């Protein structure tokens, strides 16, 4: 399958030259590289979240394949979608799916299903890819789009991914695409986001769900983050670091209704 871009010209520039110029503004060329197993990176329009995504992904020693998981904003397709073959066409160039790893992950899961509908119009995975291409030559992806479910399902999906990588798969960077609080005043968003970030840094997906419920945190990508946390712990992750946090208000100047963006690496 060839997947065409869904948000080129909207979330990021629609031409190769324009996109390259935009990415260059956000990549930290002298950043210390961490051998991260997992990453949390935001997925809004680059003008708002690009600085956080760029700083975060620049700090990672990326592997040749990145498993990129995003939430399902469109409501289309299967609840736990994976694409196992094809090419994603983007203004930055074609990005191939790592067919072998993707099919191994699918065969090792009771929940994931081969599905294009959930992937076709979804932006949360797509906006990560131009950064990955800029930072790692010939990078391949395994794209997953995940819907709401019970925590135990997230854990089982994550453990299946980890078992696949440990068993016969190549090393892979596992990226969870998520924004944090949506459309609340700047200071309120910061306080809520602090609770979510603390749970992620403690590698505690149960505490993350608890904080989201208790403090009513409108974090859209908690599903991929929970799956990622379950996977990286199986792969030996012990520590996490917040690379950058900001809200859309720091770009737009509107602090009355912001979206929070956090970039975290886990190693």
Order of alpha helices (4+ residues) and beta strands (2+ residues): beta-alpha-beta-alpha-beta-beta-beta-beta-alpha-beta-alpha-alpha-beta-alpha-beta-beta-alpha-alpha-alpha-beta-alpha-beta
